[in-house]
Amino acid sequence: MTGLSLSPLHQAAVEAPNALAVCTPDRQISYAELSRRISALAASLTEQGIKPGEVVGVISSNRLEMLMLYWACVDTGALFCPVSPKFPAAQIDALLNSCGAVRYWSSCKQELTNYPLTLNFDAHTEQPPATVDFIRPANIIFTSGSSGTPKAVVHNLAQHVASATGSASLIALHQGDRWLASLPLFHIGGLAILNRCALARASVVFADTSQPLAQQLLTHHISHLSLVATQLQRLLNQAPDSLKYIKALLLGGGAIAQPLLDRLDESGIAAFTSYGMTEMASQITTGKALGNGSSGNLLPGRELTLRDGVIWVRGDTLFMGYLSNVGLNRETDEEGWFCTKDRGYWDDAGHLHICGRSDNMFVCGGENLQPEELEVVLKQLPDVEDALVFALTDEEFGCLPAAIIKGRMPVQADADEFVCRHIARFKRPRAYFPWPEEVTQTGLKTNRNQVVDAVRQREGLAKPFGIVS
């Protein structure tokens, strides 16, 4: 996509001015009104000296102001750069400085070394909205940093549009639909919701997080929702009626048990599993949840190839590069392929299966052990909400697998019997540890290294040589 055009948000205001754009606990805003507010906000950014190409830090949890700043930055040519407000001020400073952000807006009270912006989010303007260049840098999303220092991933608007268009080819989204902003907007999965809804003239719902999820779904008539299997299990067990408005569920967090999918089928709810990453603007493959751990088929605008079992990707959604003090670096090979470091395979039906991260694999008694393979099995144990497998030092075998369990701790003998019915006996965990309560999860993705490091520290466990976590 080249040339200047209205952003998807402003185009929605032209084509569906009265459609509901945003719903919050205390207001509903049409696309026409939101467009006028965003144009006024963009003008304010320009008046305060924000120039095209400048990075604007945004430190906040999900709220209307974040959505407005995202689209206002698109209008001005600035790079929207959201950061988790849960990070300490020193880490926020370091992240913003690493990508050259001088100005920021925050909904919190951090003491930062950069310069805060003073913004009026209620201002309107009748001036026509700006046209924008879809191929200039639009935003920065930091990777989770689970395998090292977070990287600043840069996308342009054309890449986000390609991502949303590919998603819509399978998960229908229309004017009048409502997608709950349940994923943080400082993660790619959360930001993707904003783009999908603008293109479809659907509504982004910012719910009152003090309410239970079930109540939010009913209050706001949520039609589309992203969540993990454990959340779905709780909803079906405790408040099945809360799903009565749901048209589509995008499920994360690993394999989905068949009994759970059967209950969704009985309710007429379409459920999808997906494989994606920040560098590819969210989804890469998506498909109907089948209960076999697959992540669906390749979406339009994406390409995927396997090299020695490792996944490489490219296509219309591939990021512009990692931003550092020396500019953008895309880290692709000579043919434009990007190495995900994830391992996977295609089944006979053409569905992608993710085996795990190549850098998570460790050797146990001369045999390769992929932690994610064992984790899928452990999550099928009764009352286990989540499981992570890591390497314990062993004089005889080098490394042995151990498991960290969220939920009811299994009895070793019973767990051994169950695990060995599904995978090779040498892969069974030799020890089980409770989930560290101090580690919290945002979005659908668990920070593996953070959880494992917390358990190692608590239990006084040394890291095996050559193991990151």
C-alpha positions as CSV (number, residue, x, y, z in Angstrom):
1,M,0.0,0.0,0.0
2,T,1.5,3.3,-1.1
3,G,0.4,7.0,-1.3
4,L,-1.6,9.0,1.2
5,S,-5.0,7.9,2.5
6,L,-7.1,8.3,5.5
7,S,-6.3,6.0,8.4
8,P,-8.7,3.1,8.9
9,L,-10.2,5.0,11.9
10,H,-11.0,8.1,9.9
11,Q,-12.2,6.1,6.9
12,A,-14.6,4.3,9.2
13,A,-15.9,7.7,10.3
14,V,-16.5,8.7,6.7
15,E,-18.3,5.4,5.8
16,A,-20.1,4.6,9.1
17,P,-20.1,7.9,11.1
18,N,-22.8,6.7,13.6
19,A,-21.4,3.2,14.2
20,L,-20.2,2.6,17.7
21,A,-16.4,2.9,17.8
22,V,-15.6,2.7,21.5
23,C,-17.4,1.6,24.6
24,T,-16.1,2.3,28.1
25,P,-17.7,1.8,31.5
26,D,-19.1,5.4,31.4
27,R,-19.5,6.3,27.7
28,Q,-20.1,5.3,24.1
29,I,-18.4,7.1,21.3
30,S,-19.3,6.9,17.6
31,Y,-16.7,6.8,14.8
32,A,-17.6,10.4,13.8
33,E,-17.0,11.8,17.3
34,L,-13.9,9.7,17.8
35,S,-12.5,10.9,14.5
36,R,-13.0,14.6,15.6
37,R,-11.3,13.9,18.9
38,I,-8.3,12.2,17.4
39,S,-7.8,15.0,14.9
40,A,-7.8,17.5,17.8
41,L,-5.4,15.3,19.7
42,A,-3.1,15.0,16.7
43,A,-3.1,18.8,16.4
44,S,-2.2,19.1,20.0
45,L,0.8,16.7,19.6
46,T,2.0,18.8,16.7
47,E,1.6,22.1,18.7
48,Q,3.7,20.6,21.5
49,G,6.6,19.9,19.1
50,I,6.0,16.2,18.2
51,K,7.4,15.7,14.7
52,P,7.1,12.9,12.2
53,G,9.4,10.0,13.1
54,E,9.6,11.0,16.8
55,V,8.8,8.3,19.4
56,V,6.0,9.1,21.9
57,G,6.1,6.9,25.0
58,V,2.7,5.9,26.4
59,I,2.7,4.3,29.9
60,S,-0.8,3.1,30.8
61,S,-3.0,0.1,31.2
62,N,-5.9,-0.3,28.7
63,R,-8.0,2.8,28.4
64,L,-9.6,5.1,25.8
65,E,-6.7,7.5,25.9
66,M,-4.3,4.9,24.6
67,L,-6.5,4.1,21.6
68,M,-6.8,7.8,20.9
69,L,-3.0,8.3,21.1
70,Y,-2.4,5.4,18.8
71,W,-4.4,6.9,16.0
72,A,-3.3,10.4,16.7
73,C,0.3,9.3,16.4
74,V,-0.6,7.7,13.0
75,D,-2.0,11.1,11.9
76,T,1.2,13.0,12.9
77,G,3.7,10.4,11.7
78,A,5.0,9.9,15.3
79,L,5.7,6.4,16.6
80,F,3.3,5.2,19.3
81,C,5.4,3.4,21.9
82,P,3.3,1.8,24.7
83,V,5.0,0.4,27.8
84,S,3.6,-1.6,30.7
85,P,2.8,0.6,33.8
86,K,3.8,-2.3,36.0
87,F,7.5,-1.9,35.1
88,P,9.6,0.1,37.6
89,A,10.3,3.7,36.6
90,A,14.0,2.8,35.9
91,Q,13.0,0.1,33.4
92,I,10.5,2.4,31.7
93,D,13.2,5.0,31.4
94,A,15.7,2.5,29.9
95,L,13.2,1.2,27.4
96,L,12.1,4.7,26.3
97,N,15.7,5.9,26.0
98,S,16.7,2.8,24.0
99,C,14.4,3.8,21.2
100,G,14.9,7.6,21.5
101,A,11.6,8.6,23.1
102,V,12.0,12.1,24.5
103,R,8.3,12.8,25.2
104,Y,5.7,10.6,26.9
105,W,2.2,10.5,28.3
106,S,1.3,8.5,31.4
107,S,-1.9,7.6,33.2
108,C,0.2,6.8,36.2
109,K,2.5,8.8,38.5
110,Q,6.0,7.7,37.5
111,E,9.0,9.9,38.0
112,L,10.7,9.6,34.6
113,T,13.6,11.5,33.2
114,N,11.8,12.3,29.9
115,Y,9.4,15.1,29.3
116,P,5.6,14.6,30.0
117,L,3.0,15.6,27.5
118,T,0.0,17.6,28.6
119,L,-3.0,16.5,26.6
120,N,-6.7,17.2,26.4
121,F,-8.5,14.1,25.3
122,D,-12.0,15.8,25.3
123,A,-11.1,18.4,22.6
124,H,-12.9,18.2,19.3
125,T,-12.1,19.8,15.9
126,E,-14.2,20.2,12.7
127,Q,-11.0,20.3,10.6
128,P,-10.8,17.4,8.1
129,P,-8.6,14.5,9.2
130,A,-5.1,14.2,7.9
131,T,-4.1,11.7,5.2
132,V,-1.3,9.4,6.2
133,D,1.5,7.4,4.6
134,F,0.8,3.7,5.3
135,I,4.4,2.6,4.8
136,R,6.1,5.0,7.3
137,P,6.9,3.7,10.8
138,A,3.8,3.8,13.0
139,N,4.5,2.2,16.3
140,I,6.9,0.3,18.5
141,I,6.0,-2.8,20.5
142,F,8.6,-4.3,22.9
143,T,9.0,-8.1,22.8
144,S,8.5,-9.9,26.1
145,G,12.2,-10.1,26.8
146,S,11.8,-13.8,27.9
147,S,14.9,-14.7,26.1
148,G,16.9,-11.6,26.8
149,T,16.6,-7.8,26.6
150,P,13.3,-6.6,25.2
151,K,13.6,-5.6,21.5
152,A,11.8,-2.6,20.0
153,V,9.7,-4.0,17.1
154,V,8.6,-1.4,14.5
155,H,5.6,-1.8,12.2
156,N,3.9,0.5,9.7
157,L,0.2,0.8,9.2
158,A,0.2,-1.3,6.0
159,Q,1.6,-4.2,7.9
160,H,-1.2,-3.9,10.5
161,V,-3.8,-3.6,7.8
162,A,-2.5,-6.8,6.2
163,S,-2.6,-8.6,9.6
164,A,-6.2,-7.5,10.3
165,T,-7.3,-8.3,6.7
166,G,-5.8,-11.8,7.0
167,S,-7.5,-12.4,10.4
168,A,-10.9,-11.3,9.0
169,S,-10.6,-13.8,6.2
170,L,-11.3,-16.5,8.8
171,I,-12.7,-14.7,11.9
172,A,-15.6,-12.6,10.6
173,L,-15.9,-9.2,12.2
174,H,-18.6,-6.7,11.2
175,Q,-20.1,-3.3,12.1
176,G,-22.0,-3.7,15.4
177,D,-19.7,-6.4,16.7
178,R,-17.9,-5.8,20.0
179,W,-14.3,-7.0,20.8
180,L,-13.3,-6.8,24.4
181,A,-9.8,-5.2,24.9
182,S,-8.8,-8.0,27.2
183,L,-5.1,-8.0,26.0
184,P,-2.8,-5.2,27.0
185,L,-2.3,-2.6,24.2
186,F,1.4,-2.7,24.9
187,H,1.4,-6.3,23.5
188,I,0.9,-7.0,19.8
189,G,-2.3,-9.0,20.4
190,G,-3.9,-6.0,22.1
191,L,-2.9,-3.5,19.5
192,A,-4.2,-5.9,16.7
193,I,-7.7,-5.5,18.2
194,L,-7.7,-1.8,17.5
195,N,-6.7,-2.3,13.9
196,R,-9.2,-5.1,13.3
197,C,-12.1,-3.1,14.8
198,A,-11.4,0.1,12.8
199,L,-11.2,-1.8,9.5
200,A,-14.5,-3.6,10.3
201,R,-16.3,-0.6,11.8
202,A,-16.7,-2.7,14.9
203,S,-16.4,-1.5,18.5
204,V,-13.5,-1.8,20.9
205,V,-14.8,-2.3,24.5
206,F,-12.8,-1.1,27.4
207,A,-14.5,-2.8,30.3
208,D,-14.4,-2.1,34.1
209,T,-11.7,-4.5,35.2
210,S,-13.1,-4.4,38.8
211,Q,-16.0,-6.5,37.4
212,P,-15.7,-10.3,36.9
213,L,-15.1,-11.2,33.3
214,A,-18.4,-13.0,33.1
215,Q,-20.2,-9.7,34.1
216,Q,-18.3,-7.7,31.5
217,L,-19.2,-10.1,28.7
218,L,-22.9,-9.7,29.5
219,T,-22.9,-6.0,30.3
220,H,-21.3,-5.0,27.0
221,H,-22.7,-7.7,24.8
222,I,-19.2,-8.9,23.8
223,S,-19.2,-10.8,20.5
224,H,-15.4,-11.4,20.1
225,L,-13.0,-12.3,22.8
226,S,-9.4,-13.4,23.2
227,L,-8.6,-15.6,26.2
228,V,-6.8,-18.7,27.4
229,A,-8.3,-22.2,28.0
230,T,-8.3,-21.9,31.8
231,Q,-10.4,-18.7,31.6
232,L,-12.8,-20.4,29.2
233,Q,-13.1,-23.4,31.5
234,R,-14.1,-21.2,34.4
235,L,-16.7,-19.3,32.3
236,L,-18.3,-22.6,31.2
237,N,-18.3,-24.0,34.7
238,Q,-19.3,-20.9,36.7
239,A,-21.2,-18.7,34.3
240,P,-22.1,-20.4,31.0
241,D,-24.8,-17.8,30.2
242,S,-22.0,-15.1,30.0
243,L,-21.1,-16.4,26.6
244,K,-24.5,-16.0,25.0
245,Y,-23.4,-13.0,22.9
246,I,-20.1,-14.5,21.8
247,K,-19.6,-15.2,18.1
248,A,-15.9,-16.0,18.0
249,L,-13.2,-16.9,20.6
250,L,-9.5,-16.6,19.8
251,L,-7.9,-19.1,22.2
252,G,-4.3,-19.0,23.4
253,G,-2.2,-20.8,26.0
254,G,-1.6,-24.2,24.3
255,A,-3.7,-27.2,23.5
256,I,-7.5,-27.1,24.1
257,A,-9.1,-30.2,25.6
258,Q,-11.7,-31.8,23.4
259,P,-14.4,-31.8,26.1
260,L,-14.1,-28.1,26.3
261,L,-14.5,-27.7,22.5
262,D,-17.5,-30.0,22.6
263,R,-19.2,-27.7,25.0
264,L,-18.5,-24.7,22.7
265,D,-19.9,-26.6,19.7
266,E,-23.1,-27.3,21.7
267,S,-23.4,-23.5,22.3
268,G,-22.7,-22.6,18.7
269,I,-19.6,-20.6,19.5
270,A,-16.8,-20.6,16.9
271,A,-13.4,-21.2,18.6
272,F,-10.0,-20.6,17.0
273,T,-6.4,-21.4,17.9
274,S,-3.6,-19.4,16.5
275,Y,0.2,-19.1,16.2
276,G,1.6,-15.6,16.0
277,M,4.4,-13.3,17.1
278,T,5.2,-9.6,17.6
279,E,7.4,-9.4,14.6
280,M,4.6,-10.6,12.3
281,A,2.0,-8.2,13.7
282,S,0.1,-10.9,15.6
283,Q,-1.4,-13.9,13.8
284,I,0.5,-16.1,11.3
285,T,-1.7,-19.2,11.3
286,T,-5.2,-19.6,12.6
287,G,-7.8,-22.3,12.4
288,K,-10.8,-23.8,14.1
289,A,-9.8,-25.3,17.5
290,L,-9.6,-29.0,16.9
291,G,-8.4,-30.4,20.3
292,N,-5.2,-31.8,18.8
293,G,-2.9,-28.9,19.7
294,S,-2.7,-27.5,16.1
295,S,-2.5,-23.8,15.4
296,G,-4.4,-23.7,12.1
297,N,-3.5,-22.8,8.6
298,L,-1.5,-20.0,7.1
299,L,-3.4,-16.8,6.8
300,P,-3.3,-14.6,3.6
301,G,-0.4,-12.2,3.4
302,R,2.0,-14.6,5.3
303,E,4.5,-17.1,4.1
304,L,6.0,-19.9,6.3
305,T,8.7,-22.5,5.7
306,L,10.5,-25.1,7.8
307,R,14.2,-25.5,8.0
308,D,15.4,-28.5,10.0
309,G,12.1,-28.2,12.0
310,V,12.6,-24.5,12.7
311,I,9.9,-22.0,11.5
312,W,10.9,-19.1,9.2
313,V,8.4,-16.5,8.1
314,R,8.0,-13.5,5.8
315,G,5.2,-11.6,4.0
316,D,3.1,-8.5,4.1
317,T,2.9,-8.5,8.0
318,L,6.6,-8.9,8.7
319,F,8.0,-6.0,10.8
320,M,10.1,-3.1,9.5
321,G,12.9,-4.0,11.9
322,Y,14.2,-3.7,15.5
323,L,14.9,-0.1,16.4
324,S,18.2,0.7,18.1
325,N,20.6,3.6,18.3
326,V,21.9,2.6,14.9
327,G,18.6,2.5,13.2
328,L,16.3,-0.3,12.0
329,N,17.6,-3.9,11.7
330,R,15.3,-6.5,10.3
331,E,17.5,-9.6,10.8
332,T,16.3,-11.5,7.7
333,D,18.3,-13.7,5.4
334,E,19.1,-12.8,1.8
335,E,15.6,-13.9,0.6
336,G,13.7,-12.0,3.3
337,W,13.0,-14.9,5.6
338,F,12.9,-14.2,9.4
339,C,13.8,-17.0,11.8
340,T,11.2,-17.3,14.6
341,K,13.3,-19.8,16.6
342,D,10.1,-21.8,17.1
343,R,10.0,-25.5,16.2
344,G,7.0,-26.9,14.4
345,Y,5.6,-29.3,11.7
346,W,2.6,-29.5,9.3
347,D,0.2,-32.4,9.8
348,D,-1.4,-34.3,7.0
349,A,-4.4,-31.9,7.0
350,G,-2.1,-28.9,6.5
351,H,-2.4,-27.6,10.1
352,L,0.6,-26.2,11.8
353,H,1.8,-27.7,15.1
354,I,4.2,-25.8,17.4
355,C,6.7,-28.0,19.2
356,G,8.3,-25.2,21.2
357,R,11.2,-22.8,21.2
358,S,14.4,-24.1,19.8
359,D,16.2,-22.2,22.6
360,N,14.1,-24.0,25.3
361,M,15.2,-27.4,24.2
362,F,17.7,-29.2,26.5
363,V,19.4,-32.6,26.4
364,C,18.5,-35.3,28.9
365,G,20.7,-38.3,28.9
366,G,21.7,-37.8,25.3
367,E,18.1,-37.2,24.1
368,N,16.6,-33.9,23.1
369,L,13.7,-32.8,25.3
370,Q,11.3,-30.0,24.2
371,P,9.6,-28.6,27.3
372,E,6.5,-27.5,25.5
373,E,5.7,-31.1,24.5
374,L,5.6,-32.2,28.1
375,E,3.7,-29.1,29.2
376,V,0.8,-29.9,26.8
377,V,0.5,-33.3,28.7
378,L,0.8,-31.8,32.1
379,K,-2.0,-29.3,31.4
380,Q,-4.4,-32.2,31.0
381,L,-3.9,-33.3,34.6
382,P,-7.0,-32.5,36.8
383,D,-7.2,-29.0,38.1
384,V,-3.9,-27.9,36.5
385,E,-4.3,-24.4,35.1
386,D,-0.7,-24.0,33.7
387,A,2.6,-25.8,33.6
388,L,6.2,-25.0,32.7
389,V,9.0,-27.5,32.3
390,F,12.6,-26.6,33.0
391,A,16.0,-28.3,33.4
392,L,17.4,-29.5,36.7
393,T,21.1,-30.3,37.0
394,D,21.9,-34.0,37.3
395,E,25.4,-35.6,37.6
396,E,24.4,-38.7,35.6
397,F,22.1,-37.4,32.9
398,G,23.3,-33.8,32.7
399,C,19.8,-32.4,32.9
400,L,16.5,-33.8,34.1
401,P,13.0,-32.2,33.5
402,A,11.1,-30.6,36.4
403,A,7.7,-28.9,36.3
404,I,6.2,-25.8,37.8
405,I,2.5,-26.2,38.3
406,K,-0.3,-23.6,38.7
407,G,-3.2,-25.2,40.3
408,R,-3.5,-28.4,42.2
409,M,-0.1,-30.1,42.7
410,P,-0.1,-33.6,41.4
411,V,1.0,-36.7,43.3
412,Q,4.4,-37.8,41.8
413,A,3.4,-41.5,41.2
414,D,0.0,-40.6,39.7
415,A,1.5,-37.9,37.5
416,D,4.2,-40.3,36.3
417,E,1.6,-42.9,35.3
418,F,-0.4,-40.3,33.4
419,V,2.5,-38.7,31.6
420,C,4.0,-42.0,30.5
421,R,0.8,-42.9,28.8
422,H,1.3,-40.0,26.4
423,I,5.1,-39.5,25.9
424,A,8.4,-41.3,26.5
425,R,9.1,-42.2,30.1
426,F,12.5,-40.4,30.2
427,K,10.6,-37.1,29.6
428,R,8.5,-37.4,32.8
429,P,9.2,-34.6,35.4
430,R,11.4,-35.7,38.3
431,A,10.2,-33.0,40.6
432,Y,7.2,-30.7,40.8
433,F,7.2,-27.1,42.2
434,P,4.3,-24.7,42.9
435,W,3.9,-21.6,40.7
436,P,5.5,-18.5,42.2
437,E,2.7,-16.2,43.4
438,E,4.8,-13.1,42.9
439,V,4.9,-13.6,39.1
440,T,1.8,-12.1,37.3
441,Q,0.8,-12.7,33.7
442,T,-0.4,-10.0,31.3
443,G,-2.1,-11.1,28.1
444,L,-2.0,-14.7,26.8
445,K,1.7,-15.3,27.0
446,T,3.6,-16.4,30.2
447,N,7.1,-15.0,30.7
448,R,8.8,-18.4,31.0
449,N,12.2,-17.1,32.2
450,Q,10.6,-15.0,34.9
451,V,8.6,-17.9,36.3
452,V,11.5,-20.3,36.2
453,D,14.0,-17.8,37.7
454,A,11.6,-17.1,40.5
455,V,11.4,-20.9,41.3
456,R,15.1,-21.4,41.0
457,Q,15.7,-18.6,43.5
458,R,13.1,-19.7,45.9
459,E,14.2,-23.4,45.9
460,G,18.0,-22.6,45.7
461,L,18.4,-24.4,42.4
462,A,21.4,-23.8,40.2
463,K,21.2,-23.4,36.4
464,P,22.7,-26.2,34.4
465,F,25.6,-25.1,32.2
466,G,24.5,-23.6,29.0
467,I,20.8,-23.2,30.1
468,V,19.4,-19.7,30.0
469,S,16.6,-20.5,32.5
